[in-house]
Amino acid sequence: MEMHKEEREGQQRKAELLSQYKMGTIVEMRLSHRVVMAPLTRCRALGGIPNQALVHYYSQRATNGGLIISEATFISPTAIG
C-alpha cells in the first residue's frame, strides 16, 4: 500500500519532533527530543518561594533529556501587579 504525500510529510515532521537536538554554543545541551514545555504562570511558588508543590508539579512533567522552562517567581510583593 502506497502512502500519500501528506502522510509521508506528517511522519517526517513527527520524526523530526522526536529527534535529538543539540543546543547552546558556550554550554552545550543535548535534548532527547524537541518537545519543550513553555513557562506557565501557575503561582505554585507560594510567597515567592519555590516549594515541594512546585517540585512535584514539574517532576510529573519531566522527561529524560527534555527541557522545561519553569515559571518565574515575583521579585517583591509589589511586583505581583
VEXDO-907660 format. One line per field, with one value per atom (N, C-alpha, C): residue number from 1; residue in one letter; atom name; x, y, z. Coordinates in steps of 0.001 Angstrom, whole numbers. Layout:
% residues N
resi: [NUM; ...] $
resn: [A; ...] $
name: [CA; ...] $
px: [X; ...] $
py: [Y; ...] $
pz: [Z; ...] $
***
This chain:
% residues 81
resi: [1; 1; 1; 2; 2; 2; 3; 3; 3; 4; 4; 4; 5; 5; 5; 6; 6; 6; 7; 7; 7; 8; 8; 8; 9; 9; 9; 10; 10; 10; 11; 11; 11; 12; 12; 12; 13; 13; 13; 14; 14; 14; 15; 15; 15; 16; 16; 16; 17; 17; 17; 18; 18; 18; 19; 19; 19; 20; 20; 20; 21; 21; 21; 22; 22; 22; 23; 23; 23; 24; 24; 24; 25; 25; 25; 26; 26; 26; 27; 27; 27; 28; 28; 28; 29; 29; 29; 30; 30; 30; 31; 31; 31; 32; 32; 32; 33; 33; 33; 34; 34; 34; 35; 35; 35; 36; 36; 36; 37; 37; 37; 38; 38; 38; 39; 39; 39; 40; 40; 40; 41; 41; 41; 42; 42; 42; 43; 43; 43; 44; 44; 44; 45; 45; 45; 46; 46; 46; 47; 47; 47; 48; 48; 48; 49; 49; 49; 50; 50; 50; 51; 51; 51; 52; 52; 52; 53; 53; 53; 54; 54; 54; 55; 55; 55; 56; 56; 56; 57; 57; 57; 58; 58; 58; 59; 59; 59; 60; 60; 60; 61; 61; 61; 62; 62; 62; 63; 63; 63; 64; 64; 64; 65; 65; 65; 66; 66; 66; 67; 67; 67; 68; 68; 68; 69; 69; 69; 70; 70; 70; 71; 71; 71; 72; 72; 72; 73; 73; 73; 74; 74; 74; 75; 75; 75; 76; 76; 76; 77; 77; 77; 78; 78; 78; 79; 79; 79; 80; 80; 80; 81; 81; 81] $
resn: [M; M; M; E; E; E; M; M; M; H; H; H; K; K; K; E; E; E; E; E; E; R; R; R; E; E; E; G; G; G; Q; Q; Q; Q; Q; Q; R; R; R; K; K; K; A; A; A; E; E; E; L; L; L; L; L; L; S; S; S; Q; Q; Q; Y; Y; Y; K; K; K; M; M; M; G; G; G; T; T; T; I; I; I; V; V; V; E; E; E; M; M; M; R; R; R; L; L; L; S; S; S; H; H; H; R; R; R; V; V; V; V; V; V; M; M; M; A; A; A; P; P; P; L; L; L; T; T; T; R; R; R; C; C; C; R; R; R; A; A; A; L; L; L; G; G; G; G; G; G; I; I; I; P; P; P; N; N; N; Q; Q; Q; A; A; A; L; L; L; V; V; V; H; H; H; Y; Y; Y; Y; Y; Y; S; S; S; Q; Q; Q; R; R; R; A; A; A; T; T; T; N; N; N; G; G; G; G; G; G; L; L; L; I; I; I; I; I; I; S; S; S; E; E; E; A; A; A; T; T; T; F; F; F; I; I; I; S; S; S; P; P; P; T; T; T; A; A; A; I; I; I; G; G; G] $
name: [N; CA; C; N; CA; C; N; CA; C; N; CA; C; N; CA; C; N; CA; C; N; CA; C; N; CA; C; N; CA; C; N; CA; C; N; CA; C; N; CA; C; N; CA; C; N; CA; C; N; CA; C; N; CA; C; N; CA; C; N; CA; C; N; CA; C; N; CA; C; N; CA; C; N; CA; C; N; CA; C; N; CA; C; N; CA; C; N; CA; C; N; CA; C; N; CA; C; N; CA; C; N; CA; C; N; CA; C; N; CA; C; N; CA; C; N; CA; C; N; CA; C; N; CA; C; N; CA; C; N; CA; C; N; CA; C; N; CA; C; N; CA; C; N; CA; C; N; CA; C; N; CA; C; N; CA; C; N; CA; C; N; CA; C; N; CA; C; N; CA; C; N; CA; C; N; CA; C; N; CA; C; N; CA; C; N; CA; C; N; CA; C; N; CA; C; N; CA; C; N; CA; C; N; CA; C; N; CA; C; N; CA; C; N; CA; C; N; CA; C; N; CA; C; N; CA; C; N; CA; C; N; CA; C; N; CA; C; N; CA; C; N; CA; C; N; CA; C; N; CA; C; N; CA; C; N; CA; C; N; CA; C; N; CA; C; N; CA; C; N; CA; C; N; CA; C; N; CA; C; N; CA; C] $
px: [842; 0; 889; 649; 1462; 916; 1836; 1438; 1227; 277; 65; 1137; 1355; 2382; 2162; 905; 603; 961; 730; 1064; 2582; 3325; 4792; 5327; 4798; 5243; 4896; 3726; 3328; 4233; 4590; 5500; 6893; 7324; 8637; 8661; 7591; 7532; 7527; 6814; 6777; 8168; 8864; 10219; 11149; 11011; 11849; 11549; 10286; 9891; 10478; 10559; 11052; 12541; 13227; 14656; 15460; 16702; 17579; 17891; 18220; 18543; 19696; 20660; 21811; 21653; 21696; 21531; 22622; 22891; 23877; 25210; 25911; 27242; 28314; 28028; 29008; 28877; 27668; 27375; 26437; 26893; 26111; 25143; 23893; 22874; 22386; 22158; 21599; 20240; 19226; 17865; 17548; 16810; 16481; 15332; 14646; 13566; 13398; 12519; 12363; 11090; 10481; 9276; 9712; 9324; 9715; 8455; 8454; 7331; 7599; 6722; 6871; 6561; 7042; 6756; 5266; 4753; 3351; 3274; 2413; 2266; 1179; 1612; 698; 703; 1607; 1724; 1816; 2573; 2763; 3875; 4663; 5712; 5061; 4471; 3727; 4652; 4239; 5070; 6318; 6350; 7501; 8651; 8424; 9487; 9078; 9877; 9556; 9450; 8488; 8250; 8041; 7689; 7515; 6406; 5344; 4267; 4800; 5701; 6312; 7218; 7997; 8872; 8027; 6957; 6079; 5437; 4960; 4311; 5238; 6473; 7393; 7976; 8144; 8668; 7662; 6374; 5351; 5439; 5964; 6005; 7378; 8357; 9731; 9936; 10827; 11243; 12767; 13348; 14809; 15239; 16174; 16685; 15736; 14705; 13748; 14067; 13340; 13564; 12256; 12279; 11143; 11645; 10943; 11246; 10263; 10768; 9882; 9322; 8276; 7642; 8556; 8289; 9052; 8436; 9197; 8661; 8730; 7954; 7922; 9162; 9708; 10926; 10612; 9371; 8950; 7430; 6852; 5389; 4736; 5403; 4815; 4916; 5688; 5841; 4716; 3857; 2779; 1796; 1581; 845; -610] $
py: [-1179; 0; 1245; 2123; 3319; 4461; 5185; 6326; 7552; 8361; 9637; 10616; 11644; 12638; 13268; 13590; 14217; 13290; 11992; 11025; 10950; 10915; 10875; 12124; 13291; 14545; 14587; 14086; 14050; 13148; 12000; 11096; 11701; 12414; 13055; 14143; 14963; 16006; 15383; 14274; 13598; 13077; 12518; 12016; 13161; 14313; 15463; 15960; 15983; 16435; 15534; 14258; 13299; 13010; 13737; 13514; 14334; 13926; 14622; 16021; 16899; 18275; 18754; 19372; 19923; 21438; 22041; 23487; 24103; 25369; 26086; 26185; 27291; 27476; 27464; 28073; 28093; 26814; 26533; 25295; 24492; 23342; 22525; 21631; 21645; 20761; 19846; 18607; 17657; 17211; 17519; 17118; 15830; 14940; 13668; 13823; 14957; 15260; 16768; 17242; 18684; 19233; 18490; 18945; 19724; 20981; 21849; 22334; 22257; 22780; 24250; 25103; 26548; 26955; 28133; 28572; 28853; 28420; 28627; 29349; 30318; 31012; 30304; 29378; 28607; 29123; 30029; 30632; 29578; 28527; 27476; 27825; 28851; 29296; 30234; 29650; 30433; 31381; 32640; 33642; 33950; 33574; 33825; 32861; 31810; 30840; 29480; 28902; 27568; 26557; 25651; 24685; 23284; 22346; 20946; 20787; 21590; 21513; 21842; 22816; 23209; 22093; 21503; 20388; 19227; 18911; 17803; 18090; 19300; 19696; 19475; 19978; 19855; 18449; 17732; 16365; 15448; 15731; 14950; 15134; 16246; 16579; 16397; 16019; 15904; 14617; 14689; 13514; 13508; 12357; 12272; 13011; 13930; 14668; 15705; 16072; 17077; 18441; 19451; 20811; 21387; 21863; 22573; 23955; 24984; 26345; 26648; 26752; 26875; 28290; 28381; 29673; 30593; 31858; 32850; 33031; 33560; 33953; 35475; 36065; 37509; 37989; 39108; 39621; 40423; 40873; 41594; 41577; 41825; 41845; 42877; 43984; 44991; 44597; 43572; 43132; 42205; 41812; 40881; 41500; 42787; 43533; 43516] $
pz: [0; 0; 0; -918; -1070; -222; 429; 1262; 395; 812; 152; 611; -188; 97; 1479; 1830; 3115; 4280; 4127; 5179; 5379; 4276; 4368; 5053; 4676; 5280; 6763; 7135; 8540; 9353; 8805; 9503; 9628; 8604; 8648; 9725; 9822; 10850; 12243; 12417; 13707; 14056; 13092; 13328; 13711; 13066; 13397; 14804; 15206; 16534; 17618; 17351; 18333; 18182; 17289; 17103; 18113; 18327; 19264; 18748; 19693; 19341; 20213; 19590; 20306; 20312; 21508; 21595; 22455; 22223; 23010; 22299; 22562; 21978; 23052; 24202; 25288; 26111; 26539; 27254; 26361; 25945; 25030; 25793; 25375; 25940; 24838; 25180; 24228; 24728; 23940; 24275; 23535; 24185; 23541; 22548; 22600; 21657; 21592; 20732; 20523; 21140; 22046; 22728; 23963; 24037; 25150; 25844; 27182; 27948; 28228; 27739; 27916; 29351; 29774; 31135; 31310; 32428; 32754; 34091; 34204; 35471; 36270; 37104; 37937; 39372; 39670; 41007; 42103; 41856; 42857; 43839; 43524; 44444; 45460; 46484; 47468; 48207; 48312; 48956; 48152; 46872; 46019; 46222; 47024; 47307; 46746; 45841; 45327; 46476; 46372; 47448; 46868; 47704; 47276; 46249; 46339; 45347; 43952; 43875; 42604; 42077; 42963; 42584; 42059; 42750; 42352; 40989; 40780; 39527; 38333; 38439; 37314; 37179; 38276; 38166; 37488; 37620; 36925; 35415; 34972; 33549; 32914; 33700; 33209; 32413; 31428; 30665; 30631; 30459; 30327; 29073; 29235; 28081; 27547; 28313; 27876; 28464; 28045; 28518; 29028; 30278; 30864; 31252; 30791; 31204; 32321; 33535; 34696; 34832; 35629; 35858; 36650; 36557; 37308; 38689; 39600; 40897; 40972; 41850; 41988; 42743; 42314; 42964; 44217; 44353; 45547; 45624; 46790; 46904; 45980; 45696; 44813; 43338; 43033; 41642; 41196; 42127; 41805; 40825; 40920; 39935; 40016] $
***
